[in-house]
Amino acid sequence: MKVEDIQLLKKGVIGGDRAALSRAITLAESTLPEHQNKAHDLIQEIMPLTGNAKRIAITGVPGVGKSTFIESFGKLLTDNQFKVAVLAIDPSSSLSGGSILGDKTRMEDLARNPHAYIRPSATGGHLGGIASRTYEAILLCEAAGFDVILIETVGVGQSETLVNDITDLFLFLQIPGGGDDLQGIKRGIMEMADIIFVNKVDDFGVEKAKDVKVTLARAMQFLPQKDSGWKRKILMGSGLKSKGLAEVWEAIEDYYKTIEMNGFFLTQRKSQASIRVREYIKEQIVHEAMDKLKNEDLKTSLDASPFKVAKEWIEKFRINQ
């Protein structure tokens, strides 16, 4: 990838040039040191223009209809004059590095919407890369003037935890089917959820959806209170038929009013920035260490503890510093 002039790229991003925004995110996703340095020079330049968007994580069980929900929800927001960015984290093969990257085909109408931007982003088989690369993409989208940023996760558990650390609100989608309605829902995801939306009500029936809503409400009684002071809400509807989506947005606006009034919004954003600083330090230390090791023969006998061998190498590095 050609490394562009940062000032020209900055001008394009803040001017709303989608091609420039895509190039900037690609630069941030690159693992090449030269690209990383340029990307963070750019991010430093645009920092005064960041922080104003609503950052919302969206996840759900397989088959819950995340993409359909996001497309309908995105249309609702753009119809109300909001600019919406969708950062869709795709699963990648850890062997081939390939990614499905099919979100633009699954959200065709939203992809054509001039007030929306969809960016599929491959995890590269390394979930730890989600938080840093997606965080950078969020900042660039905010600088480009987007009001709402929706982050769709792969739904594998760990990705939800990582994305929760870079967003303001966690929206969990559930369907009223499949036998045990709570089967497969991890307690950690339930604890993170601020709003639960029971989707596909038209497919499964209102009565079934209401039963699930009651079951979820009972389950949430045993969860610890949110640090934000927000009381979790359960809503019902259909992403396909655009039912209940206005209520979801109303709940989201109520959530932001709550956390802005009680001070949690700024506290959380500062905490998240501190987490990112620590993660970047860790990332740079690991890269530096692995760079030093790339020409070393780390083979060892099968009767030696890999941990002990690694510790010996670390001590060697400390002595040579």
C-alpha atoms as one frame of an Amber mdcrd trajectory, in Angstrom:
protein
   0.000   0.000   0.000   1.294   3.425  -0.916   1.775   5.587   2.158  -0.057
   8.825   1.465   0.647  12.328   2.640  -1.006  12.515   6.054  -2.344  16.039
   5.605  -4.034  15.117   2.325  -5.533  12.001   3.891  -6.715  14.024   6.892
  -8.367  16.534   4.571 -10.159  13.750   2.745 -11.371  12.050   5.943 -12.756
  15.166   7.605 -14.206  16.261   4.277 -16.374  13.155   4.162 -14.515  11.429
   1.321 -15.471   7.747   1.752 -12.512   6.551  -0.315 -10.126   8.524   1.897
 -11.785   7.116   5.029 -11.409   3.574   3.693  -7.741   4.175   2.871  -7.162
   5.592   6.352  -8.734   2.550   8.024  -6.727   0.210   5.781  -3.590   2.084
   6.833  -4.522   1.634  10.496  -5.177  -2.080   9.966  -1.788  -2.670   8.366
   0.817  -4.451  10.491   3.760  -2.841   8.671   5.657  -0.515  11.062   5.814
   2.269   8.466   2.054   2.136   7.959   1.376   1.979  11.703   3.497   5.080
  12.326   1.704   6.978   9.561  -1.699   5.819  10.780  -1.089   7.058  14.303
   0.313  10.340  13.000  -3.026  10.721  11.213  -5.033   9.707  14.285  -3.162
  12.247  16.395  -4.106  14.905  13.833  -7.813  14.053  13.932  -8.158  13.499
  17.719  -9.782  16.932  18.349 -12.591  15.855  16.004 -13.338  12.575  17.797
 -15.506  11.536  20.737 -18.889  12.869  19.641 -20.473   9.727  18.193 -22.588
   7.144  19.950 -20.540   3.917  19.991 -22.833   0.896  20.078 -21.867  -2.790
  20.100 -24.370  -5.222  18.569 -24.172  -8.984  18.950 -26.392 -12.029  19.208
 -26.689 -15.771  18.884 -26.127 -17.337  15.421 -29.157 -16.873  13.190 -30.551
 -14.016  15.249 -30.570 -11.696  12.231 -27.882  -9.152  13.152 -27.284  -7.915
   9.616 -31.002  -7.547   8.853 -31.517  -5.726  12.140 -28.559  -3.402  11.498
 -29.723  -2.597   7.967 -33.245  -1.708   9.150 -31.948   0.142  12.195 -29.420
   2.034  10.083 -32.196   3.114   7.705 -34.274   4.337  10.654 -31.353   6.465
  11.824 -30.482   7.870   8.401 -34.160   8.723   7.844 -33.830  10.809  11.012
 -30.825  12.674   9.574 -28.121  10.744  11.422 -24.941   9.617   9.694 -24.290
   5.954  10.482 -21.086   3.904  10.245 -21.156   0.112  10.563 -17.925  -1.643
  11.512 -18.606  -5.324  10.936 -15.991  -7.647  12.402 -15.735 -10.745  10.228
 -14.313 -14.127  11.156 -11.041 -14.917   9.396  -9.169 -18.113   8.841  -6.091
 -18.320  11.055  -4.527 -20.539   8.385  -5.322 -18.762   5.135  -6.057 -15.305
   6.496  -9.146 -15.237   4.318 -12.291 -13.441   5.411 -15.884 -13.683   4.292
 -16.323  -9.897   4.301 -19.882 -10.317   3.140 -21.584  -7.539   5.065 -21.905
  -5.194   2.103 -23.807  -7.872   0.221 -25.968  -8.656   3.269 -26.761  -4.960
   3.787 -27.214  -3.895   0.172 -29.690  -1.059   0.785 -27.683   0.444   3.621
 -24.463   0.129   1.606 -26.020   2.326  -1.102 -27.278   4.897   1.418 -25.276
   8.158   1.072 -25.586   8.754   4.839 -24.202   5.344   5.794 -20.797   3.696
   5.603 -20.133  -0.035   5.991 -16.663  -1.322   6.701 -16.131  -5.081   6.995
 -12.974  -5.731   9.005 -11.254  -9.108   9.243  -9.929 -10.266  12.606  -6.988
 -11.982  10.944  -7.482 -14.966  13.229  -6.276 -12.864  16.164  -9.110 -11.563
  18.330  -6.788  -9.289  20.272  -6.494  -7.195  17.135 -10.179  -6.324  17.282
  -9.922  -3.777  20.047  -7.000  -1.746  18.744  -7.858  -1.774  15.028 -11.580
  -1.241  15.592 -10.892   1.543  18.087  -8.800   3.306  15.451 -11.575   2.844
  12.884 -14.070   4.354  15.363 -11.906   7.450  15.789 -11.526   7.878  12.023
 -15.288   7.498  11.477 -15.968  10.095  14.166 -13.558  12.502  12.492 -15.434
  11.866   9.235 -18.599  13.169  10.898 -20.572  10.013  11.695 -23.082  10.401
  14.518 -23.697   6.731  15.329 -21.163   3.910  15.024 -22.480   0.343  15.144
 -19.951  -2.431  15.784 -21.229  -5.871  14.793 -19.244  -8.672  16.439 -18.604
 -12.230  15.310 -20.469 -13.599  18.323 -17.754 -15.891  19.665 -17.631 -14.640
  23.237 -14.150 -13.153  23.536 -14.820 -10.626  20.783 -17.812  -9.285  22.738
 -15.643  -8.658  25.801 -13.037  -6.827  23.735 -15.583  -4.712  21.877 -17.357
  -3.871  25.144 -14.146  -2.092  26.183 -14.334   0.346  23.266 -18.070   1.085
  23.092 -20.629   2.930  25.220 -23.636   0.650  24.933 -24.044  -3.099  24.430
 -27.105  -4.248  22.466 -27.780  -7.992  22.566 -30.145  -9.639  20.080 -32.020
 -12.834  20.952 -34.623 -14.995  19.207 -37.630 -16.691  20.846 -36.871 -20.174
  19.549 -34.541 -23.130  19.751 -35.870 -24.955  22.810 -34.158 -23.587  25.907
 -34.285 -19.858  25.231 -31.289 -19.153  27.423 -29.180 -21.972  26.023 -25.896
 -20.709  24.644 -26.190 -17.295  26.281 -23.120 -16.746  28.374 -23.525 -14.991
  31.700 -20.767 -12.550  30.771 -22.648 -11.377  27.679 -25.844 -10.960  29.694
 -23.944  -8.893  32.255 -22.537  -6.640  29.532 -25.920  -6.115  27.847 -27.600
  -2.745  28.337 -30.515  -3.496  25.995 -31.801  -6.910  24.914 -33.912  -7.023
  21.761 -35.997 -10.150  21.146 -35.941 -10.310  17.341 -38.006 -12.193  14.738
 -41.229 -11.874  16.724 -43.246 -12.264  13.486 -41.588 -15.612  12.808 -42.048
 -17.110  16.271 -45.198 -15.374  17.485 -45.839 -12.628  20.011 -46.782 -15.006
  22.833 -43.548 -16.965  22.460 -41.576 -13.715  22.414 -43.339 -12.532  25.572
 -42.455 -15.814  27.311 -38.798 -15.298  26.402 -38.953 -11.705  27.617 -40.264
 -12.877  31.005 -37.583 -15.580  31.201 -34.852 -13.075  30.398 -36.230 -10.606
  32.948 -36.108 -13.276  35.644 -32.554 -14.232  34.697 -31.416 -10.608  34.877
 -32.626 -10.304  38.472 -29.594 -12.357  39.480 -27.096 -10.195  37.588 -25.096
  -7.428  39.300 -26.228  -3.866  38.745 -24.527  -2.022  35.891 -21.783   0.412
  36.919 -23.511   2.986  34.729 -26.570   2.968  36.996 -28.668   1.947  33.993
 -31.391  -0.648  34.463 -31.237  -3.188  31.639 -34.180  -3.093  29.230 -35.779
  -5.896  27.202 -37.619  -4.975  24.011 -39.334  -6.998  21.270 -39.804  -6.616
  17.545 -38.634  -7.540  14.083 -35.608  -6.246  12.242 -36.997  -7.565   8.963
 -40.333  -5.750   9.422 -38.751  -2.738  11.185 -40.986  -3.288  14.207 -39.815
  -2.102  17.602 -36.743  -0.323  16.228 -37.991   3.152  17.155 -38.332   1.898
  20.737 -34.758   0.621  20.615 -33.508   4.057  19.561 -35.617   5.711  22.266
 -34.028   3.399  24.854 -30.561   4.200  23.497 -31.220   7.925  23.813 -32.492
   7.396  27.385 -29.332   5.440  28.161 -27.075   8.257  26.933 -29.064  10.848
  28.889 -28.613   8.729  32.020 -24.848   8.217  31.706 -24.223  11.840  30.728
 -26.190  13.140  33.711 -24.518  10.855  36.268 -21.010  11.346  34.851 -20.501
   7.734  33.785 -20.074   8.677  30.112 -16.853  10.643  30.647 -15.578   8.238
  33.303 -16.026   5.292  30.959 -14.452   7.029  27.956 -11.397   7.958  30.061
 -11.148   4.417  31.403 -11.337   3.002  27.884  -8.587   5.350  26.712  -6.389
   4.148  29.596  -7.054   0.540  28.615  -6.015   1.303  25.052  -2.754   2.942
  26.264  -1.914  -0.192  28.244  -2.782  -2.430  25.287  -0.643  -0.361  22.903
   2.284  -0.573  25.339   1.849  -4.343  25.537   1.546  -4.597  21.754   4.700
  -2.565  21.109   6.735  -4.486  23.698   5.667  -7.804  22.169   6.481  -6.605
  18.639   9.900  -5.385  19.764  10.674  -8.665  21.515   9.513 -10.803  18.598
  11.517  -8.674  16.185  14.660  -9.389  18.223  13.836 -13.094  18.253  13.126
 -13.488  14.546  16.673 -14.626  13.740  17.115 -16.739  16.866  16.813 -20.506
  17.010  14.274 -21.180  19.753  14.237 -24.942  19.335  14.615 -26.817  22.561
  14.483 -30.407  23.776  11.091 -31.947  24.507  11.990 -32.468  28.167  12.533
 -28.764  28.795   9.710 -26.532  30.029   8.805 -23.984  27.280   8.039 -21.496
  30.054  11.538 -21.912  31.541  13.149 -21.528  28.114  11.099 -18.370  27.465
  12.084 -16.960  30.862  15.770 -17.541  30.055  15.374 -15.562  26.834  13.658
 -12.712  28.711  16.496 -12.590  31.247  18.944 -12.525  28.360  17.157  -9.526
  26.868  17.185  -7.695  30.218  20.930  -8.192  30.575  21.527  -6.937  27.027
  19.389  -3.812  27.409
